[in-house]
Amino acid sequence: MNVRGRLVETLCRSLSPDERASVLGDLQETHAAIDVVIRELLLLLLHRQVSYWKTWRPWLVLAGIVMPTVIVSSQISRNISAFAAMQVCTRVYSGDWFHGALSGDLTLIAVACIGSVLIVDGWCAGFVIASLSPSTLPVNAAAVVLLWLFENSMWPLRFAIGWYTVAGSFVLFIAPIVFGMNSARHHGIIRRRFVIVLAATVSIGAALAIWMDGWFGNALQRWSSGALPAPHLQARMWPFVIAGLPVVYLLLSIVRATNESLFEQRSCRM
């Protein structure tokens, strides 16, 4: 199968089985060229996407979850990936760490903790995005990738540190969101215990990450002899709070479902 045939197959996957059979059957009866088939499928999918965005839910997902969490999480992943890349390059070429005031063990612990929180937050963000508005998932997924590319467009890929930074940001940001989206598409339902474990893990991990993030600022302040002040607690806290909004939504949805179940049980007893 050539490239255009694979493109037709990919576009048809967005349709239901009945719609796919109907559309392909009509096009085969008219003996349309493959370019016409691709054009008609694109027009059909575009018209359908426009109709989906006439309701409030897709806009709420885009403005309330995709934009804030993606922008903040991509910035955190970019910064921590750049820091880790500079650490690796400095260690390889000079035999020392990038920040002399911060030991290698503390650096490894802090990077691992912050990276773990980002991975869990990213999976939850992908799951929520795909669950709340599955019909507009292609647009939201494209928005995620475009925002990530915009945040990482500053790195010159002709240098090794640029490749290390982009690769690290991809692992910490794009990959978890994609896995979360796939989980929502194939399963659709998340168990209550799993949500509670996720919320506890993110809460503890975020608290540790906020605390450890201060290590970098303090080390940089000591390294610069006070010329570069360490960021305040609120400045370190808000990015992780915004990145954890999808986890908060999952937890609130579980609480809401529990309350509705209890209300139904009471109504049945009455």
Sine and cosine of phi, psi and omega as CSV:
sin_phi,cos_phi,sin_psi,cos_psi,sin_omega,cos_omega
0.00,0.00,0.74,-0.67,-0.02,-1.00
-0.98,0.18,-0.06,-1.00,-0.07,-1.00
-0.91,0.42,-0.68,0.73,-0.03,-1.00
-0.91,0.40,-0.58,0.81,0.06,-1.00
-0.91,0.41,-0.65,0.76,0.07,-1.00
-0.91,0.42,-0.58,0.81,0.03,-1.00
-0.91,0.43,-0.67,0.74,0.05,-1.00
-0.88,0.48,-0.68,0.73,0.02,-1.00
-0.89,0.46,-0.65,0.76,0.01,-1.00
-0.92,0.40,-0.68,0.74,0.02,-1.00
-0.91,0.42,-0.57,0.82,-0.01,-1.00
-0.94,0.35,-0.39,0.92,0.02,-1.00
-0.91,0.42,-0.38,0.93,0.02,-1.00
-0.97,0.24,-0.19,0.98,0.00,-1.00
-0.99,-0.13,0.38,-0.92,0.10,-0.99
-0.95,0.32,0.32,-0.95,-0.01,-1.00
-0.83,0.55,-0.66,0.75,0.01,-1.00
-0.91,0.41,-0.69,0.72,0.02,-1.00
-0.91,0.41,-0.64,0.77,0.00,-1.00
-0.88,0.47,-0.70,0.71,0.01,-1.00
-0.91,0.41,-0.63,0.77,-0.02,-1.00
-0.92,0.39,-0.72,0.69,-0.04,-1.00
-0.91,0.41,-0.75,0.66,-0.01,-1.00
-0.92,0.40,-0.56,0.83,0.04,-1.00
-0.91,0.41,-0.67,0.74,0.04,-1.00
-0.91,0.42,-0.63,0.77,-0.01,-1.00
-0.94,0.34,-0.56,0.83,0.03,-1.00
-0.95,0.32,-0.57,0.82,0.02,-1.00
-0.92,0.40,-0.57,0.82,0.02,-1.00
-1.00,0.09,-0.06,1.00,0.01,-1.00
0.82,0.58,0.70,0.71,-0.02,-1.00
-0.96,0.27,0.53,-0.85,0.06,-1.00
-0.94,0.35,0.35,-0.94,-0.07,-1.00
-0.91,0.42,-0.51,0.86,0.07,-1.00
-0.91,0.41,-0.61,0.79,0.05,-1.00
-0.93,0.38,-0.62,0.79,0.03,-1.00
-0.88,0.47,-0.71,0.70,0.01,-1.00
-0.89,0.46,-0.69,0.73,-0.01,-1.00
-0.90,0.44,-0.68,0.73,-0.01,-1.00
-0.92,0.40,-0.63,0.78,0.03,-1.00
-0.92,0.40,-0.66,0.75,0.03,-1.00
-0.90,0.44,-0.67,0.74,0.03,-1.00
-0.90,0.43,-0.64,0.77,0.02,-1.00
-0.90,0.43,-0.73,0.69,-0.01,-1.00
-0.92,0.39,-0.60,0.80,0.03,-1.00
-0.91,0.41,-0.69,0.72,0.03,-1.00
-0.89,0.46,-0.61,0.79,0.01,-1.00
-0.93,0.36,-0.65,0.76,0.03,-1.00
-0.89,0.45,-0.64,0.77,0.04,-1.00
-0.88,0.48,-0.64,0.77,0.01,-1.00
-0.92,0.38,-0.56,0.83,0.02,-1.00
-0.91,0.42,-0.58,0.81,-0.09,-1.00
-0.99,0.14,0.13,0.99,0.06,-1.00
-0.99,0.12,-0.14,0.99,0.06,-1.00
-0.99,-0.17,0.16,-0.99,-0.09,-1.00
-0.99,0.12,-0.43,0.90,-0.12,-0.99
-0.88,0.47,-0.74,0.67,0.01,-1.00
-0.87,0.50,-0.60,0.80,0.02,-1.00
-0.93,0.36,-0.58,0.81,0.05,-1.00
-0.91,0.42,-0.67,0.74,0.03,-1.00
-0.89,0.45,-0.68,0.73,-0.04,-1.00
-0.92,0.39,-0.73,0.68,-0.08,-1.00
-0.99,0.13,-0.50,0.87,-0.09,-1.00
-1.00,-0.09,-0.40,0.92,-0.05,-1.00
-0.84,-0.55,-0.80,0.61,-0.10,-0.99
-0.89,0.45,-0.82,0.58,-0.10,-0.99
-0.89,0.46,-0.84,0.54,-0.07,-1.00
-0.91,0.40,-0.72,0.69,-0.06,-1.00
-0.93,0.36,-0.62,0.79,-0.02,-1.00
-0.93,0.36,-0.69,0.72,-0.01,-1.00
-0.89,0.46,-0.74,0.67,-0.05,-1.00
-0.93,0.36,-0.71,0.70,-0.03,-1.00
-0.91,0.42,-0.61,0.79,0.03,-1.00
-0.92,0.39,-0.57,0.82,0.06,-1.00
-0.92,0.39,-0.69,0.73,0.02,-1.00
-0.90,0.44,-0.72,0.69,0.00,-1.00
-0.90,0.44,-0.60,0.80,0.04,-1.00
-0.91,0.42,-0.71,0.70,-0.05,-1.00
-0.92,0.40,-0.70,0.71,-0.03,-1.00
-0.94,0.34,-0.55,0.83,0.05,-1.00
-0.93,0.37,-0.65,0.76,0.04,-1.00
-0.90,0.43,-0.66,0.75,0.02,-1.00
-0.89,0.45,-0.71,0.71,0.02,-1.00
-0.90,0.44,-0.62,0.79,0.02,-1.00
-0.91,0.42,-0.65,0.76,0.04,-1.00
-0.92,0.40,-0.58,0.81,0.06,-1.00
-0.89,0.46,-0.72,0.69,-0.03,-1.00
-0.90,0.44,-0.74,0.67,-0.02,-1.00
-0.89,0.45,-0.67,0.74,0.01,-1.00
-0.91,0.41,-0.64,0.77,0.00,-1.00
-0.92,0.40,-0.64,0.77,-0.04,-1.00
-0.94,0.34,-0.69,0.72,-0.13,-0.99
-1.00,0.01,-0.46,0.89,-0.05,-1.00
-0.88,-0.48,-0.21,0.98,0.00,-1.00
0.98,0.19,0.14,0.99,-0.01,-1.00
-0.77,-0.63,0.22,-0.97,0.02,-1.00
-1.00,0.09,0.31,-0.95,-0.07,-1.00
-0.92,0.40,-0.69,0.72,0.05,-1.00
-0.97,-0.26,0.91,-0.40,-0.01,-1.00
-0.93,0.36,-0.41,0.91,-0.02,-1.00
-0.98,0.19,-0.19,0.98,-0.02,-1.00
-0.89,-0.46,0.86,-0.51,-0.06,-1.00
-0.94,0.35,0.27,-0.96,-0.02,-1.00
-0.91,0.42,-0.60,0.80,0.01,-1.00
-0.91,0.42,-0.70,0.71,0.03,-1.00
-0.90,0.43,-0.62,0.79,0.04,-1.00
-0.88,0.47,-0.71,0.70,0.00,-1.00
-0.90,0.44,-0.67,0.74,0.00,-1.00
-0.90,0.44,-0.72,0.70,-0.03,-1.00
-0.90,0.43,-0.71,0.70,0.00,-1.00
-0.89,0.45,-0.66,0.75,0.00,-1.00
-0.91,0.42,-0.64,0.77,-0.01,-1.00
-0.92,0.38,-0.75,0.66,0.00,-1.00
-0.90,0.44,-0.65,0.76,0.03,-1.00
-0.90,0.44,-0.62,0.78,0.02,-1.00
-0.91,0.42,-0.66,0.75,0.04,-1.00
-0.89,0.45,-0.66,0.75,0.01,-1.00
-0.90,0.45,-0.64,0.77,-0.01,-1.00
-0.90,0.43,-0.72,0.70,0.00,-1.00
-0.91,0.41,-0.69,0.72,0.04,-1.00
-0.88,0.48,-0.64,0.77,0.00,-1.00
-0.91,0.42,-0.67,0.74,0.04,-1.00
-0.89,0.46,-0.70,0.71,0.01,-1.00
-0.89,0.45,-0.63,0.77,0.02,-1.00
-0.89,0.45,-0.71,0.71,0.03,-1.00
-0.89,0.45,-0.64,0.77,0.01,-1.00
-0.91,0.41,-0.69,0.72,-0.02,-1.00
-0.92,0.39,-0.68,0.73,-0.01,-1.00
-0.86,0.50,-0.70,0.71,-0.02,-1.00
-0.96,0.27,-0.46,0.89,-0.03,-1.00
-0.98,0.18,-0.67,0.74,-0.07,-1.00
-0.94,0.34,-0.62,0.79,-0.05,-1.00
-0.61,-0.79,0.96,0.28,-0.05,-1.00
-0.91,0.41,-0.47,0.88,-0.04,-1.00
-0.94,0.34,-0.48,0.88,-0.01,-1.00
-0.97,-0.23,0.33,0.94,-0.02,-1.00
-0.87,0.50,-0.64,0.77,0.03,-1.00
-0.85,0.52,-0.66,0.75,0.00,-1.00
-0.93,0.37,-0.70,0.71,0.00,-1.00
-0.91,0.42,-0.63,0.78,0.04,-1.00
-0.90,0.43,-0.65,0.76,0.06,-1.00
-0.90,0.44,-0.62,0.78,0.04,-1.00
-0.90,0.44,-0.64,0.77,0.04,-1.00
-0.87,0.49,-0.74,0.67,-0.03,-1.00
-0.91,0.41,-0.67,0.75,-0.02,-1.00
-0.91,0.42,-0.67,0.74,0.04,-1.00
-0.90,0.44,-0.63,0.77,0.03,-1.00
-0.91,0.41,-0.67,0.74,0.04,-1.00
-0.90,0.44,-0.62,0.79,0.03,-1.00
-0.90,0.43,-0.65,0.76,-0.01,-1.00
-0.93,0.37,-0.47,0.88,-0.05,-1.00
-0.97,-0.23,0.12,0.99,-0.03,-1.00
-0.95,0.31,-0.25,0.97,-0.05,-1.00
-0.98,0.21,-0.28,0.96,-0.10,-1.00
-1.00,0.09,0.81,-0.59,0.03,-1.00
-0.97,0.25,0.89,-0.45,-0.06,-1.00
-0.98,0.20,-0.04,1.00,0.07,-1.00
-0.98,0.22,-0.15,0.99,0.06,-1.00
-0.94,-0.34,0.48,-0.88,-0.05,-1.00
-0.90,0.45,-0.59,0.80,-0.04,-1.00
-0.90,0.43,-0.51,0.86,0.06,-1.00
-0.91,0.41,-0.69,0.72,0.03,-1.00
-0.91,0.42,-0.67,0.74,0.02,-1.00
-0.88,0.47,-0.66,0.75,-0.02,-1.00
-0.91,0.40,-0.73,0.68,-0.01,-1.00
-0.90,0.43,-0.66,0.75,0.01,-1.00
-0.90,0.43,-0.68,0.73,0.04,-1.00
-0.90,0.43,-0.66,0.75,0.04,-1.00
-0.90,0.43,-0.59,0.81,0.04,-1.00
-0.90,0.43,-0.69,0.72,-0.02,-1.00
-0.92,0.40,-0.63,0.78,-0.07,-1.00
-0.99,0.12,-0.30,0.95,-0.15,-0.99
-0.83,-0.56,-0.88,0.48,-0.10,-1.00
-0.93,0.36,-0.75,0.66,-0.06,-1.00
-0.86,0.51,-0.73,0.69,0.03,-1.00
-0.89,0.46,-0.62,0.79,0.01,-1.00
-0.90,0.43,-0.67,0.75,0.02,-1.00
-0.89,0.45,-0.69,0.73,0.04,-1.00
-0.89,0.46,-0.64,0.77,0.04,-1.00
-0.90,0.44,-0.66,0.75,0.04,-1.00
-0.89,0.45,-0.69,0.73,0.02,-1.00
-0.90,0.43,-0.61,0.79,0.03,-1.00
-0.90,0.44,-0.65,0.76,0.02,-1.00
-0.92,0.38,-0.60,0.80,-0.01,-1.00
-0.94,0.35,-0.63,0.77,-0.08,-1.00
-1.00,0.03,-0.52,0.85,-0.04,-1.00
-0.95,-0.30,-0.79,0.61,0.08,-1.00
0.99,0.14,-0.46,0.89,-0.04,-1.00
-0.87,-0.50,0.70,-0.71,0.03,-1.00
-0.91,-0.42,0.70,-0.71,-0.08,-1.00
-0.96,0.27,0.45,-0.89,-0.05,-1.00
-0.89,0.45,-0.69,0.72,-0.03,-1.00
-0.90,0.44,-0.61,0.79,0.01,-1.00
-0.91,0.41,-0.63,0.78,0.04,-1.00
-0.90,0.43,-0.66,0.75,0.01,-1.00
-0.90,0.44,-0.65,0.76,0.04,-1.00
-0.90,0.43,-0.67,0.75,0.04,-1.00
-0.88,0.47,-0.72,0.70,-0.02,-1.00
-0.89,0.45,-0.68,0.74,0.02,-1.00
-0.91,0.41,-0.66,0.75,0.00,-1.00
-0.90,0.44,-0.70,0.71,-0.01,-1.00
-0.92,0.38,-0.63,0.77,-0.01,-1.00
-0.89,0.45,-0.76,0.65,0.01,-1.00
-0.91,0.41,-0.70,0.72,0.00,-1.00
-0.90,0.43,-0.63,0.78,0.02,-1.00
-0.91,0.40,-0.66,0.75,0.05,-1.00
-0.88,0.48,-0.69,0.72,0.04,-1.00
-0.92,0.40,-0.64,0.77,-0.01,-1.00
-0.91,0.42,-0.65,0.76,0.04,-1.00
-0.89,0.45,-0.67,0.74,0.03,-1.00
-0.91,0.42,-0.72,0.69,-0.03,-1.00
-0.95,0.33,-0.47,0.88,0.05,-1.00
-0.89,0.45,-0.47,0.88,0.08,-1.00
-0.93,0.37,-0.37,0.93,0.05,-1.00
-0.87,0.49,-0.67,0.74,-0.02,-1.00
-0.90,0.44,-0.69,0.72,0.01,-1.00
-0.90,0.43,-0.67,0.74,0.02,-1.00
-0.92,0.40,-0.65,0.76,0.04,-1.00
-0.90,0.43,-0.64,0.76,0.01,-1.00
-0.93,0.38,-0.59,0.81,0.04,-1.00
-0.91,0.41,-0.67,0.74,0.04,-1.00
-0.93,0.38,-0.62,0.79,-0.02,-1.00
-0.91,0.41,-0.56,0.83,-0.01,-1.00
-1.00,-0.07,0.13,0.99,0.00,-1.00
0.85,0.53,0.61,0.79,0.06,-1.00
1.00,0.04,-0.03,1.00,0.00,-1.00
-0.94,0.35,-0.53,0.85,0.02,-1.00
-0.93,-0.38,0.97,-0.23,-0.06,-1.00
-0.95,0.33,0.50,-0.86,0.05,-1.00
-0.96,0.28,0.60,-0.80,0.00,-1.00
-0.93,0.38,0.51,-0.86,0.01,-1.00
-0.96,0.30,0.20,-0.98,-0.03,-1.00
-0.87,0.49,-0.68,0.73,-0.02,-1.00
-0.90,0.44,-0.61,0.79,0.02,-1.00
-0.91,0.42,-0.54,0.84,0.03,-1.00
-0.99,0.14,-0.42,0.91,-0.13,-0.99
-0.99,0.14,-0.71,0.71,-0.15,-0.99
-0.87,0.49,-0.63,0.77,0.04,-1.00
-0.86,0.52,-0.65,0.76,0.00,-1.00
-0.95,0.30,-0.52,0.86,0.07,-1.00
-0.91,0.42,-0.71,0.70,0.01,-1.00
-0.92,0.40,-0.65,0.76,0.01,-1.00
-0.90,0.43,-0.42,0.91,0.00,-1.00
-1.00,-0.03,0.15,0.99,0.01,-1.00
-0.85,0.52,-0.65,0.76,0.05,-1.00
-0.87,0.49,-0.58,0.81,0.04,-1.00
-0.92,0.40,-0.64,0.77,0.05,-1.00
-0.88,0.47,-0.66,0.75,0.02,-1.00
-0.89,0.45,-0.69,0.72,0.02,-1.00
-0.88,0.47,-0.65,0.76,0.01,-1.00
-0.92,0.40,-0.68,0.74,0.02,-1.00
-0.91,0.41,-0.58,0.82,0.04,-1.00
-0.91,0.41,-0.59,0.81,0.05,-1.00
-0.93,0.37,-0.67,0.75,0.04,-1.00
-0.89,0.46,-0.66,0.75,0.02,-1.00
-0.90,0.44,-0.69,0.72,0.02,-1.00
-0.90,0.44,-0.61,0.80,0.04,-1.00
-0.91,0.42,-0.68,0.73,0.01,-1.00
-0.90,0.43,-0.65,0.76,0.03,-1.00
-0.91,0.42,-0.62,0.78,0.03,-1.00
-0.91,0.42,-0.67,0.74,0.04,-1.00
-0.90,0.43,-0.61,0.79,0.02,-1.00
-0.91,0.42,-0.66,0.75,0.03,-1.00
-0.90,0.43,-0.63,0.78,0.01,-1.00
-0.91,0.42,-0.66,0.75,0.03,-1.00
-0.91,0.41,-0.62,0.79,0.00,-1.00
-0.91,0.42,-0.62,0.78,0.01,-1.00
-0.92,0.39,-0.59,0.81,0.02,-1.00
-0.93,0.37,-0.57,0.82,0.01,-1.00
-0.96,0.29,0.00,0.00,0.00,0.00
